[in-house]
Amino acid sequence: MRRPKLLYVPFWLTFVFLYLPIAVLVFMSFNSGESAYSFDGFSLKWYGVLAEDEKIRDGLVNTLIVATGSTVIATVLGTMLAVGLARYTRSKVMDALVLMPAVLPDLVLAIGLLVFYGTIQLTLGLYSVVLAHGLFAMAFVAAVVRTRLTGADTSLEEASRDLGAGPVVTFMKVTLPQLMPGIVAGAMLAFTLSLDEFVIAFFTIGNNDQTLPIVIYSMIRFGVTPKINALAAILLLVSFTAVIAGQRLTKIGETRAQD
């Protein structure tokens, strides 16, 4: 039975609604003129202008530092949480507490972290953003890894213990290889979330440091330019690359786990 073609109309309308603005943004980043709204000709000059902007370079470096550090924290703690909740502590209350940072509004989480940092008298800087993003992304990593745990073969772990392997050896040799595709996917998700996160970083960063989203915010207050379009296009490329790399690594990990 063939499906009516009319059913595909909402799908394509939604698809166009989501991706047409992105396509326009990327196209306008190659504009040779000064305006972000009228195309005067093809040029790569705005990408060259970005490379010469020291403020943007510093913001990019800070963003990569924050994203890398928070990804490491979120991946390690999120994986440990997922294993603990799935294997040792089955509690709906604990599940809700672990996922709370993912469902809380960013503004509420940012204000809470700012108050907490003030209470313990922690000086704000890049490290405070790393900790904040690590907490925020940890919930997403835990959710992804726990989903992977539901499909893991527990009989292999039982066999490992029956053969005399301890908990640590069983985890490293049996459980971890099965979870690796989920861990990689969670790490890539954490990295991309931290890469373009603005609200939490804005509240928890010091006065002397700026991440790239904060730099973009300070630029866009004076109007959108092709320079900002070029910067957004680069961020899109980085995000898409991270997503594709995560998918490829996940497939490789699943293939090796099956072998």
TORKOL-4160 file (C-alpha; in steps of 0.2 Angstrom, whole numbers, padded with zeros to 4 digits, m for minus):
259
<pt num="1" X="0000" Y="0000" Z="0000"/>
<pt num="2" X="0007" Y="0016" Z="m0006"/>
<pt num="3" X="0007" Y="0031" Z="0007"/>
<pt num="4" X="m0001" Y="0047" Z="0001"/>
<pt num="5" X="0011" Y="0060" Z="m0005"/>
<pt num="6" X="0002" Y="0073" Z="0005"/>
<pt num="7" X="0009" Y="0065" Z="0021"/>
<pt num="8" X="0026" Y="0070" Z="0016"/>
<pt num="9" X="0022" Y="0089" Z="0015"/>
<pt num="10" X="0023" Y="0092" Z="0034"/>
<pt num="11" X="0040" Y="0083" Z="0034"/>
<pt num="12" X="0047" Y="0093" Z="0020"/>
<pt num="13" X="0040" Y="0109" Z="0028"/>
<pt num="14" X="0048" Y="0106" Z="0044"/>
<pt num="15" X="0064" Y="0101" Z="0036"/>
<pt num="16" X="0064" Y="0117" Z="0026"/>
<pt num="17" X="0060" Y="0127" Z="0042"/>
<pt num="18" X="0074" Y="0120" Z="0051"/>
<pt num="19" X="0088" Y="0121" Z="0038"/>
<pt num="20" X="0084" Y="0135" Z="0027"/>
<pt num="21" X="0090" Y="0148" Z="0039"/>
<pt num="22" X="0106" Y="0139" Z="0041"/>
<pt num="23" X="0109" Y="0138" Z="0023"/>
<pt num="24" X="0105" Y="0156" Z="0021"/>
<pt num="25" X="0118" Y="0160" Z="0035"/>
<pt num="26" X="0132" Y="0150" Z="0027"/>
<pt num="27" X="0128" Y="0157" Z="0010"/>
<pt num="28" X="0129" Y="0175" Z="0016"/>
<pt num="29" X="0145" Y="0172" Z="0025"/>
<pt num="30" X="0153" Y="0172" Z="0007"/>
<pt num="31" X="0146" Y="0189" Z="0004"/>
<pt num="32" X="0159" Y="0202" Z="m0002"/>
<pt num="33" X="0149" Y="0217" Z="0004"/>
<pt num="34" X="0147" Y="0224" Z="0021"/>
<pt num="35" X="0129" Y="0220" Z="0023"/>
<pt num="36" X="0123" Y="0204" Z="0030"/>
<pt num="37" X="0106" Y="0205" Z="0021"/>
<pt num="38" X="0111" Y="0209" Z="0003"/>
<pt num="39" X="0123" Y="0198" Z="m0007"/>
<pt num="40" X="0135" Y="0208" Z="m0017"/>
<pt num="41" X="0146" Y="0194" Z="m0024"/>
<pt num="42" X="0156" Y="0179" Z="m0019"/>
<pt num="43" X="0171" Y="0182" Z="m0008"/>
<pt num="44" X="0181" Y="0173" Z="0006"/>
<pt num="45" X="0187" Y="0189" Z="0014"/>
<pt num="46" X="0177" Y="0188" Z="0030"/>
<pt num="47" X="0185" Y="0171" Z="0034"/>
<pt num="48" X="0202" Y="0180" Z="0033"/>
<pt num="49" X="0196" Y="0194" Z="0044"/>
<pt num="50" X="0191" Y="0181" Z="0057"/>
<pt num="51" X="0209" Y="0174" Z="0057"/>
<pt num="52" X="0216" Y="0191" Z="0060"/>
<pt num="53" X="0204" Y="0195" Z="0075"/>
<pt num="54" X="0213" Y="0192" Z="0091"/>
<pt num="55" X="0197" Y="0193" Z="0101"/>
<pt num="56" X="0189" Y="0179" Z="0092"/>
<pt num="57" X="0205" Y="0169" Z="0092"/>
<pt num="58" X="0206" Y="0170" Z="0111"/>
<pt num="59" X="0188" Y="0166" Z="0113"/>
<pt num="60" X="0190" Y="0151" Z="0102"/>
<pt num="61" X="0205" Y="0145" Z="0112"/>
<pt num="62" X="0195" Y="0147" Z="0128"/>
<pt num="63" X="0180" Y="0138" Z="0121"/>
<pt num="64" X="0191" Y="0123" Z="0116"/>
<pt num="65" X="0199" Y="0123" Z="0133"/>
<pt num="66" X="0182" Y="0123" Z="0142"/>
<pt num="67" X="0174" Y="0110" Z="0130"/>
<pt num="68" X="0188" Y="0098" Z="0131"/>
<pt num="69" X="0190" Y="0099" Z="0150"/>
<pt num="70" X="0171" Y="0098" Z="0153"/>
<pt num="71" X="0170" Y="0083" Z="0141"/>
<pt num="72" X="0183" Y="0074" Z="0151"/>
<pt num="73" X="0174" Y="0077" Z="0167"/>
<pt num="74" X="0156" Y="0073" Z="0160"/>
<pt num="75" X="0162" Y="0057" Z="0152"/>
<pt num="76" X="0171" Y="0050" Z="0167"/>
<pt num="77" X="0157" Y="0055" Z="0180"/>
<pt num="78" X="0143" Y="0051" Z="0168"/>
<pt num="79" X="0149" Y="0034" Z="0164"/>
<pt num="80" X="0152" Y="0030" Z="0182"/>
<pt num="81" X="0134" Y="0036" Z="0186"/>
<pt num="82" X="0126" Y="0026" Z="0173"/>
<pt num="83" X="0135" Y="0010" Z="0178"/>
<pt num="84" X="0131" Y="0013" Z="0196"/>
<pt num="85" X="0112" Y="0017" Z="0193"/>
<pt num="86" X="0110" Y="0002" Z="0181"/>
<pt num="87" X="0120" Y="m0011" Z="0191"/>
<pt num="88" X="0120" Y="m0006" Z="0209"/>
<pt num="89" X="0107" Y="0007" Z="0214"/>
<pt num="90" X="0090" Y="0005" Z="0206"/>
<pt num="91" X="0081" Y="0020" Z="0212"/>
<pt num="92" X="0069" Y="0032" Z="0202"/>
<pt num="93" X="0073" Y="0046" Z="0214"/>
<pt num="94" X="0092" Y="0044" Z="0210"/>
<pt num="95" X="0088" Y="0043" Z="0191"/>
<pt num="96" X="0078" Y="0060" Z="0193"/>
<pt num="97" X="0092" Y="0068" Z="0202"/>
<pt num="98" X="0105" Y="0063" Z="0190"/>
<pt num="99" X="0095" Y="0069" Z="0175"/>
<pt num="100" X="0090" Y="0085" Z="0184"/>
<pt num="101" X="0104" Y="0096" Z="0176"/>
<pt num="102" X="0098" Y="0091" Z="0159"/>
<pt num="103" X="0080" Y="0096" Z="0162"/>
<pt num="104" X="0082" Y="0112" Z="0172"/>
<pt num="105" X="0082" Y="0128" Z="0163"/>
<pt num="106" X="0099" Y="0134" Z="0159"/>
<pt num="107" X="0096" Y="0151" Z="0168"/>
<pt num="108" X="0091" Y="0142" Z="0184"/>
<pt num="109" X="0106" Y="0131" Z="0184"/>
<pt num="110" X="0118" Y="0146" Z="0180"/>
<pt num="111" X="0111" Y="0156" Z="0194"/>
<pt num="112" X="0112" Y="0141" Z="0206"/>
<pt num="113" X="0130" Y="0138" Z="0201"/>
<pt num="114" X="0134" Y="0156" Z="0203"/>
<pt num="115" X="0127" Y="0157" Z="0221"/>
<pt num="116" X="0136" Y="0141" Z="0225"/>
<pt num="117" X="0153" Y="0148" Z="0219"/>
<pt num="118" X="0150" Y="0163" Z="0229"/>
<pt num="119" X="0146" Y="0153" Z="0244"/>
<pt num="120" X="0162" Y="0143" Z="0244"/>
<pt num="121" X="0171" Y="0159" Z="0238"/>
<pt num="122" X="0178" Y="0152" Z="0222"/>
<pt num="123" X="0185" Y="0164" Z="0210"/>
<pt num="124" X="0177" Y="0164" Z="0193"/>
<pt num="125" X="0187" Y="0159" Z="0178"/>
<pt num="126" X="0189" Y="0146" Z="0164"/>
<pt num="127" X="0190" Y="0132" Z="0177"/>
<pt num="128" X="0173" Y="0137" Z="0185"/>
<pt num="129" X="0165" Y="0136" Z="0167"/>
<pt num="130" X="0173" Y="0119" Z="0165"/>
<pt num="131" X="0166" Y="0113" Z="0181"/>
<pt num="132" X="0149" Y="0120" Z="0177"/>
<pt num="133" X="0148" Y="0113" Z="0159"/>
<pt num="134" X="0154" Y="0096" Z="0166"/>
<pt num="135" X="0140" Y="0096" Z="0178"/>
<pt num="136" X="0128" Y="0101" Z="0164"/>
<pt num="137" X="0134" Y="0088" Z="0151"/>
<pt num="138" X="0136" Y="0074" Z="0164"/>
<pt num="139" X="0117" Y="0071" Z="0164"/>
<pt num="140" X="0117" Y="0069" Z="0145"/>
<pt num="141" X="0132" Y="0057" Z="0145"/>
<pt num="142" X="0124" Y="0047" Z="0159"/>
<pt num="143" X="0108" Y="0045" Z="0149"/>
<pt num="144" X="0117" Y="0040" Z="0133"/>
<pt num="145" X="0128" Y="0027" Z="0142"/>
<pt num="146" X="0113" Y="0020" Z="0152"/>
<pt num="147" X="0104" Y="0017" Z="0136"/>
<pt num="148" X="0118" Y="0007" Z="0130"/>
<pt num="149" X="0119" Y="m0003" Z="0146"/>
<pt num="150" X="0101" Y="m0009" Z="0144"/>
<pt num="151" X="0107" Y="m0018" Z="0128"/>
<pt num="152" X="0123" Y="m0025" Z="0136"/>
<pt num="153" X="0125" Y="m0044" Z="0138"/>
<pt num="154" X="0126" Y="m0046" Z="0157"/>
<pt num="155" X="0130" Y="m0064" Z="0155"/>
<pt num="156" X="0147" Y="m0060" Z="0150"/>
<pt num="157" X="0150" Y="m0050" Z="0166"/>
<pt num="158" X="0144" Y="m0065" Z="0176"/>
<pt num="159" X="0155" Y="m0077" Z="0167"/>
<pt num="160" X="0170" Y="m0066" Z="0170"/>
<pt num="161" X="0166" Y="m0066" Z="0189"/>
<pt num="162" X="0163" Y="m0084" Z="0189"/>
<pt num="163" X="0181" Y="m0087" Z="0181"/>
<pt num="164" X="0189" Y="m0077" Z="0195"/>
<pt num="165" X="0190" Y="m0059" Z="0188"/>
<pt num="166" X="0187" Y="m0045" Z="0201"/>
<pt num="167" X="0175" Y="m0031" Z="0199"/>
<pt num="168" X="0189" Y="m0019" Z="0191"/>
<pt num="169" X="0195" Y="m0032" Z="0179"/>
<pt num="170" X="0177" Y="m0037" Z="0174"/>
<pt num="171" X="0173" Y="m0018" Z="0171"/>
<pt num="172" X="0189" Y="m0014" Z="0161"/>
<pt num="173" X="0189" Y="m0030" Z="0151"/>
<pt num="174" X="0171" Y="m0034" Z="0148"/>
<pt num="175" X="0159" Y="m0020" Z="0153"/>
<pt num="176" X="0169" Y="m0005" Z="0146"/>
<pt num="177" X="0171" Y="m0012" Z="0128"/>
<pt num="178" X="0152" Y="m0015" Z="0127"/>
<pt num="179" X="0149" Y="0003" Z="0133"/>
<pt num="180" X="0162" Y="0011" Z="0122"/>
<pt num="181" X="0150" Y="0016" Z="0108"/>
<pt num="182" X="0139" Y="0024" Z="0120"/>
<pt num="183" X="0153" Y="0033" Z="0129"/>
<pt num="184" X="0160" Y="0040" Z="0113"/>
<pt num="185" X="0143" Y="0046" Z="0108"/>
<pt num="186" X="0140" Y="0054" Z="0125"/>
<pt num="187" X="0157" Y="0062" Z="0124"/>
<pt num="188" X="0154" Y="0070" Z="0107"/>
<pt num="189" X="0137" Y="0076" Z="0113"/>
<pt num="190" X="0145" Y="0084" Z="0129"/>
<pt num="191" X="0158" Y="0092" Z="0118"/>
<pt num="192" X="0145" Y="0100" Z="0106"/>
<pt num="193" X="0134" Y="0106" Z="0120"/>
<pt num="194" X="0149" Y="0115" Z="0128"/>
<pt num="195" X="0155" Y="0122" Z="0112"/>
<pt num="196" X="0140" Y="0133" Z="0109"/>
<pt num="197" X="0133" Y="0135" Z="0127"/>
<pt num="198" X="0131" Y="0153" Z="0132"/>
<pt num="199" X="0120" Y="0156" Z="0147"/>
<pt num="200" X="0129" Y="0145" Z="0160"/>
<pt num="201" X="0146" Y="0152" Z="0153"/>
<pt num="202" X="0140" Y="0170" Z="0154"/>
<pt num="203" X="0135" Y="0168" Z="0173"/>
<pt num="204" X="0150" Y="0158" Z="0179"/>
<pt num="205" X="0165" Y="0165" Z="0169"/>
<pt num="206" X="0177" Y="0179" Z="0176"/>
<pt num="207" X="0179" Y="0196" Z="0169"/>
<pt num="208" X="0195" Y="0193" Z="0160"/>
<pt num="209" X="0190" Y="0178" Z="0150"/>
<pt num="210" X="0177" Y="0176" Z="0137"/>
<pt num="211" X="0171" Y="0160" Z="0127"/>
<pt num="212" X="0167" Y="0161" Z="0109"/>
<pt num="213" X="0148" Y="0162" Z="0112"/>
<pt num="214" X="0150" Y="0177" Z="0123"/>
<pt num="215" X="0162" Y="0185" Z="0110"/>
<pt num="216" X="0148" Y="0183" Z="0097"/>
<pt num="217" X="0135" Y="0190" Z="0109"/>
<pt num="218" X="0146" Y="0206" Z="0112"/>
<pt num="219" X="0148" Y="0207" Z="0093"/>
<pt num="220" X="0130" Y="0204" Z="0088"/>
<pt num="221" X="0123" Y="0218" Z="0099"/>
<pt num="222" X="0129" Y="0231" Z="0086"/>
<pt num="223" X="0121" Y="0221" Z="0072"/>
<pt num="224" X="0124" Y="0206" Z="0061"/>
<pt num="225" X="0138" Y="0207" Z="0049"/>
<pt num="226" X="0145" Y="0194" Z="0036"/>
<pt num="227" X="0159" Y="0192" Z="0049"/>
<pt num="228" X="0147" Y="0185" Z="0061"/>
<pt num="229" X="0140" Y="0174" Z="0048"/>
<pt num="230" X="0157" Y="0167" Z="0044"/>
<pt num="231" X="0160" Y="0163" Z="0062"/>
<pt num="232" X="0143" Y="0154" Z="0064"/>
<pt num="233" X="0147" Y="0144" Z="0048"/>
<pt num="234" X="0164" Y="0138" Z="0056"/>
<pt num="235" X="0155" Y="0133" Z="0072"/>
<pt num="236" X="0142" Y="0123" Z="0061"/>
<pt num="237" X="0156" Y="0114" Z="0052"/>
<pt num="238" X="0164" Y="0110" Z="0069"/>
<pt num="239" X="0148" Y="0104" Z="0076"/>
<pt num="240" X="0143" Y="0093" Z="0061"/>
<pt num="241" X="0161" Y="0086" Z="0061"/>
<pt num="242" X="0159" Y="0081" Z="0079"/>
<pt num="243" X="0142" Y="0073" Z="0076"/>
<pt num="244" X="0148" Y="0063" Z="0061"/>
<pt num="245" X="0164" Y="0058" Z="0070"/>
<pt num="246" X="0154" Y="0052" Z="0084"/>
<pt num="247" X="0143" Y="0041" Z="0073"/>
<pt num="248" X="0157" Y="0034" Z="0064"/>
<pt num="249" X="0166" Y="0029" Z="0080"/>
<pt num="250" X="0150" Y="0022" Z="0087"/>
<pt num="251" X="0148" Y="0011" Z="0072"/>
<pt num="252" X="0166" Y="0005" Z="0073"/>
<pt num="253" X="0164" Y="0002" Z="0092"/>
<pt num="254" X="0148" Y="m0008" Z="0089"/>
<pt num="255" X="0157" Y="m0019" Z="0075"/>
<pt num="256" X="0171" Y="m0023" Z="0086"/>
<pt num="257" X="0160" Y="m0027" Z="0101"/>
<pt num="258" X="0150" Y="m0039" Z="0090"/>
<pt num="259" X="0167" Y="m0047" Z="0084"/>
